[in-house]
């Protein structure tokens, strides 16, 4: 009596919860008490209720099927779900609120999915294929439905049909939803045909990569390159790897370059990787470029190209602040100790001081700007320069400049003292004449008598 009063009282359009649960619980109450006919009557009445959401009616139809499945009435369950998905006399769009839900339930994916599962388990191949085709025709499929359909066809040895199913699914979706379909399709196609339909496989990959977002490009490019390595040409594989380094996300570029270098070294030899290293150093961020430089220099060192390795270290030093990248400078120093001489070590130390001066200048400039802003805001300098509370920012910069100048002076080779005396520009002509007439202290005096003799 309470259930009866409840289903008569609750208005589905005003209910805040899911009103179909009331009908389902009512039917379950009869089922638990062994009154199956009454339970079926309740669920049949529920299918005629004007629910607000299509999902409520779809859930009721699914419950009808579940009831029959629990009682092992498989044919009845199939009949009910086929009835639920039959075309109504008046079709309507799924989200058209002006139409009753009974006219829209034929587009509910929940009911179609359950019917597809039942057909696959209990029906024939043709009936199952027809259900999947209807789902695709109604354009309500999800990527998973498409993959399930293709797998079903593949299990029954309909390989070309399964590829057509993938194609239909791809036409329904855009990126990123189509990502899983493409990955499965390409993997299955390669596994099926290998190198027998190479041009068709290449066309598929180019089609997949056209418009592919960088986030999903890495997997496809690696699959493409693997196809070329196994069945195609090595130079095509290298071209794919090179495209991949530019097409993937910046966070994945370092990994992509590593794969590219490894494959190029295995196929063509390590000398072929020089151009790849150079491009990687240009493209990657400072942190990854530094790592590439060290590996590049190590490779050249193993090949005996010491001068090349030294040039790489010198180039990389410009992005290595000695205060934060001590490992790089230690590596370079160890290299010079093994392969260099006193002059090359001195040159390395000179470059290090030069780079440090460059970074210090940048830091001091930024600090002076911060001090200026801070001084105008709070009037204190001691916050940014704790040990120099009595000095302004210009004095700090001047002191640092003098220190750098002294270091640079020490780096210069000693020069011979010049004996040329420069005259001050403000000296008058008379003073210059007097200076010219002064006796030369080193002049040899000769007597007049000797001169006459």
MOHUSUL-V663381 format. One record per pair of residues at least 6 apart in sequence whose ideal C-beta (glycine too) atoms are under 7 Angstrom apart, sorted by sequence separation. I is the first residue (numbers start at 0). J is the second residue. D is the distance in Angstrom with one decimal. If there is no record, write none. Layout:
BEGIN
((I | J | D) (I | J | D))
END
This chain:
BEGIN
((50 | 56 | 5.1) (104 | 110 | 6.6) (134 | 140 | 5.0) (374 | 380 | 6.1) (11 | 18 | 4.3) (91 | 98 | 3.7) (321 | 328 | 5.7) (381 | 388 | 3.8) (29 | 37 | 4.2) (30 | 38 | 4.3) (67 | 75 | 4.5) (68 | 76 | 5.1) (95 | 103 | 6.7) (118 | 126 | 5.2) (119 | 127 | 5.1) (152 | 160 | 4.7) (153 | 161 | 4.4) (169 | 177 | 5.6) (172 | 180 | 6.9) (192 | 200 | 7.0) (208 | 216 | 6.9) (211 | 219 | 6.3) (227 | 235 | 4.4) (228 | 236 | 4.7) (244 | 252 | 6.0) (247 | 255 | 5.3) (263 | 271 | 5.2) (264 | 272 | 5.4) (280 | 288 | 4.8) (283 | 291 | 6.4) (299 | 307 | 4.3) (300 | 308 | 4.6) (319 | 327 | 4.6) (335 | 343 | 5.3) (380 | 388 | 6.5) (387 | 395 | 5.8) (9 | 18 | 5.9) (29 | 38 | 4.0) (67 | 76 | 3.9) (118 | 127 | 4.1) (152 | 161 | 3.9) (227 | 236 | 3.8) (263 | 272 | 5.2) (299 | 308 | 4.2) (319 | 328 | 6.8) (335 | 344 | 4.9) (373 | 382 | 6.4) (46 | 56 | 6.7) (93 | 103 | 5.5) (134 | 144 | 6.0) (370 | 380 | 5.9) (373 | 383 | 6.0) (91 | 102 | 4.4) (169 | 180 | 5.7) (189 | 200 | 6.4) (208 | 219 | 5.9) (244 | 255 | 4.9) (280 | 291 | 5.2) (380 | 391 | 6.5) (384 | 395 | 6.1) (9 | 21 | 6.2) (26 | 38 | 4.4) (29 | 41 | 6.3) (64 | 76 | 4.5) (67 | 79 | 6.6) (90 | 102 | 6.9) (91 | 103 | 5.0) (115 | 127 | 6.9) (118 | 130 | 5.0) (149 | 161 | 4.2) (152 | 164 | 6.0) (168 | 180 | 4.9) (169 | 181 | 6.8) (188 | 200 | 6.2) (207 | 219 | 5.6) (224 | 236 | 4.9) (227 | 239 | 5.9) (243 | 255 | 5.3) (244 | 256 | 5.6) (260 | 272 | 5.0) (263 | 275 | 5.9) (279 | 291 | 4.8) (280 | 292 | 6.0) (296 | 308 | 4.3) (299 | 311 | 6.6) (315 | 327 | 6.9) (335 | 347 | 5.4) (380 | 392 | 6.7) (46 | 59 | 5.6) (89 | 102 | 5.4) (93 | 106 | 4.3) (370 | 383 | 5.4) (45 | 59 | 4.6) (46 | 60 | 6.4) (87 | 101 | 6.7) (369 | 383 | 6.0) (6 | 21 | 5.9) (26 | 41 | 4.3) (64 | 79 | 5.4) (87 | 102 | 4.7) (115 | 130 | 5.0) (149 | 164 | 4.3) (165 | 180 | 6.0) (188 | 203 | 6.5) (204 | 219 | 6.9) (224 | 239 | 4.3) (244 | 259 | 6.0) (260 | 275 | 5.3) (276 | 291 | 6.0) (296 | 311 | 4.2) (332 | 347 | 6.7) (5 | 21 | 5.8) (6 | 22 | 6.2) (25 | 41 | 5.2) (26 | 42 | 4.9) (63 | 79 | 4.9) (64 | 80 | 5.1) (114 | 130 | 5.7) (115 | 131 | 6.2) (148 | 164 | 4.8) (149 | 165 | 5.3) (223 | 239 | 5.0) (224 | 240 | 5.5) (259 | 275 | 5.7) (260 | 276 | 7.0) (295 | 311 | 5.4) (296 | 312 | 5.6) (331 | 347 | 6.0) (42 | 59 | 6.4) (131 | 148 | 4.2) (366 | 383 | 6.5) (87 | 105 | 6.0) (185 | 203 | 6.2) (240 | 258 | 6.9) (241 | 259 | 6.9) (6 | 25 | 6.3) (22 | 41 | 6.5) (60 | 79 | 7.0) (86 | 105 | 5.8) (115 | 134 | 6.9) (145 | 164 | 6.4) (165 | 184 | 4.0) (185 | 204 | 6.7) (204 | 223 | 4.5) (220 | 239 | 6.1) (240 | 259 | 4.2) (256 | 275 | 6.9) (276 | 295 | 4.2) (292 | 311 | 5.6) (312 | 331 | 4.7) (42 | 62 | 6.3) (60 | 80 | 6.8) (85 | 105 | 6.8) (145 | 165 | 6.9) (42 | 63 | 4.9) (83 | 104 | 6.3) (84 | 105 | 5.6) (371 | 392 | 6.8) (185 | 207 | 6.6) (220 | 242 | 6.9) (240 | 262 | 6.3) (292 | 314 | 7.0) (312 | 334 | 6.7) (370 | 392 | 4.1) (2 | 25 | 4.3) (22 | 45 | 3.8) (60 | 83 | 4.0) (111 | 134 | 5.2) (145 | 168 | 3.1) (220 | 243 | 3.6) (256 | 279 | 4.3) (292 | 315 | 3.6) (328 | 351 | 6.0) (42 | 66 | 6.7) (127 | 151 | 6.6) (367 | 392 | 4.7) (2 | 28 | 6.4) (19 | 45 | 6.8) (84 | 110 | 5.6) (142 | 168 | 6.7) (162 | 188 | 6.6) (181 | 207 | 4.7) (200 | 226 | 6.0) (217 | 243 | 6.9) (220 | 246 | 6.6) (237 | 263 | 6.3) (289 | 315 | 6.1) (308 | 334 | 6.8) (83 | 110 | 5.0) (84 | 111 | 5.9) (216 | 243 | 6.9) (38 | 66 | 6.4) (111 | 139 | 6.8) (140 | 168 | 6.7) (269 | 298 | 6.0) (289 | 318 | 6.3) (367 | 396 | 6.1) (80 | 110 | 6.3) (84 | 114 | 5.8) (142 | 172 | 6.3) (216 | 246 | 4.6) (217 | 247 | 4.8) (252 | 282 | 6.5) (253 | 283 | 6.0) (288 | 318 | 6.5) (289 | 319 | 6.3) (321 | 351 | 5.7) (19 | 50 | 6.5) (106 | 137 | 5.9) (108 | 139 | 5.0) (124 | 155 | 5.8) (140 | 171 | 6.3) (216 | 247 | 5.1) (252 | 283 | 6.1) (18 | 50 | 6.4) (119 | 151 | 6.3) (135 | 167 | 5.4) (80 | 113 | 6.1) (81 | 114 | 6.8) (106 | 139 | 5.6) (108 | 141 | 7.0) (138 | 171 | 6.3) (146 | 179 | 6.7) (158 | 191 | 5.8) (197 | 230 | 5.7) (213 | 246 | 6.2) (233 | 266 | 5.1) (285 | 318 | 4.7) (305 | 338 | 5.0) (321 | 354 | 6.5) (363 | 396 | 5.6) (80 | 114 | 4.3) (142 | 176 | 5.8) (146 | 180 | 6.5) (153 | 187 | 7.0) (197 | 231 | 6.0) (213 | 247 | 5.5) (214 | 248 | 5.9) (217 | 251 | 5.3) (253 | 287 | 4.4) (293 | 327 | 6.9) (300 | 334 | 6.9) (309 | 343 | 7.0) (316 | 350 | 5.4) (321 | 355 | 4.9) (35 | 70 | 6.9) (142 | 177 | 7.0) (145 | 180 | 5.7) (213 | 248 | 4.5) (289 | 324 | 6.8) (319 | 354 | 6.8) (19 | 55 | 4.0) (23 | 59 | 6.9) (30 | 66 | 6.6) (174 | 210 | 6.4) (182 | 218 | 6.2) (194 | 230 | 2.9) (363 | 399 | 5.9) (11 | 48 | 6.3) (18 | 55 | 6.2) (22 | 59 | 6.3) (80 | 117 | 6.3) (142 | 179 | 5.1) (146 | 183 | 5.5) (174 | 211 | 6.3) (175 | 212 | 6.3) (178 | 215 | 4.8) (185 | 222 | 5.8) (189 | 226 | 5.8) (193 | 230 | 6.0) (293 | 330 | 6.3) (313 | 350 | 6.4) (317 | 354 | 6.6) (11 | 49 | 6.5) (17 | 55 | 6.3) (142 | 180 | 5.3) (174 | 212 | 5.5) (181 | 219 | 6.9) (217 | 255 | 6.7) (289 | 327 | 6.3) (316 | 354 | 5.6) (320 | 358 | 4.7) (11 | 50 | 4.8) (12 | 51 | 5.0) (19 | 58 | 5.0) (23 | 62 | 5.1) (11 | 51 | 5.4) (19 | 59 | 5.2) (53 | 93 | 6.3) (77 | 117 | 5.5) (175 | 215 | 6.1) (359 | 399 | 6.8) (76 | 117 | 6.3) (174 | 215 | 6.9) (56 | 100 | 4.6) (60 | 104 | 6.9) (77 | 121 | 6.2) (56 | 101 | 6.9) (77 | 122 | 6.8) (53 | 100 | 4.9) (57 | 104 | 5.8) (356 | 403 | 5.1) (56 | 104 | 5.0) (61 | 109 | 6.2) (73 | 121 | 5.2) (61 | 110 | 6.4) (64 | 113 | 6.1) (49 | 99 | 5.7) (50 | 100 | 5.1) (53 | 103 | 5.0) (57 | 107 | 4.0) (60 | 110 | 5.4) (49 | 100 | 6.8) (53 | 104 | 5.7) (57 | 109 | 4.4) (61 | 113 | 5.4) (57 | 110 | 5.0) (53 | 107 | 5.5) (352 | 406 | 5.8) (54 | 109 | 6.8) (352 | 410 | 6.7) (349 | 410 | 5.3))
END
